[in-house]
Amino acid sequence: MRACPACLGQWVLEPVLAEMLMAMLPAGVRGEFSLVPIAQRNEPTACPTCGVAMDVVSLYRVEIERCPKDHGLWFDPAELQSGLMRHAENPAQPRDEMPPAPPSPSARESHESISAPTHRRRELQRLLVRMGRTNIGGGYEAWEGQGAQHSTPEEQAAIRADAKATLRQHDRDKEALLALIASTDHDERQAWADAHEKYFSEYLSELAAKGEANSIAAEVATRGLDEWAQVRAGKQPYSGAYVEIDEARYRRYFGIDPRTLDDV
């Protein structure tokens, strides 16, 4: 999921939308949803991925736009929250019997209506992990100093091009992350920071038990712990510290399978 920092619209992959809709239902409840095609009333919007004109579809009488090549769905501000809430209220209601959708709520009402949504934290984590990886992969100063002398001009050009592309991806992810943080309510940001502090604390304890309290990994984790305390205090938006992901620990503190954080 990506958010536009200018208009606050959201670009969502259809499998991600399906996961969001399921997360809105109580345990044991199965729901179905369908995207109903409706007539285009205005100038069609181009898909941000492929540039093809998007179709207009209805999700619980909330009009959204869909790429005909399945690249994603576009939600204007508050439309995603409105569709999710209507699905939670009517998970199996036949589409012909659905009452008209209520007026779109304000941004504040939308955020207050959803308490700590798992899909939002997953997207925050996905962007953070991607940024950590691209930050590591994008730095090639050490290679410039030593590895370059053992590479052909073609290999050097390829590595520089790859590093620049990686850094551009890093910048795009940072922009999307900041937009998502800005649209996340205070309590969820606090819970997000608390989970990271616990995660880094346990990681540091494990390093100390292995006699690695003075390692580079411990140094990075200590910085992460300090930075997430700053996030919780509202002094910075997030921490870029990146440490090895332990699946069991990740599930415990974030309620997320880290394998779902891979690129889609």
Secondary structure as UniProt FT lines:
FT   STRAND          2..3
FT   TURN            5..7
FT   STRAND          10..12
FT   HELIX           14..23
FT   TURN            27..28
FT   STRAND          36..37
FT   TURN            48..50
FT   STRAND          55..59
FT   TURN            60..61
FT   STRAND          62..66
FT   TURN            68..69
FT   STRAND          73..75
FT   TURN            77..78
FT   HELIX           79..89
FT   TURN            91..92
FT   HELIX           95..97
FT   HELIX           107..112
FT   HELIX           118..138
FT   HELIX           141..145
FT   HELIX           147..150
FT   HELIX           153..182
FT   HELIX           186..209
FT   TURN            210..211
FT   TURN            213..214
FT   HELIX           216..232
FT   TURN            233..234
FT   HELIX           247..254
FT   HELIX           258..261
//
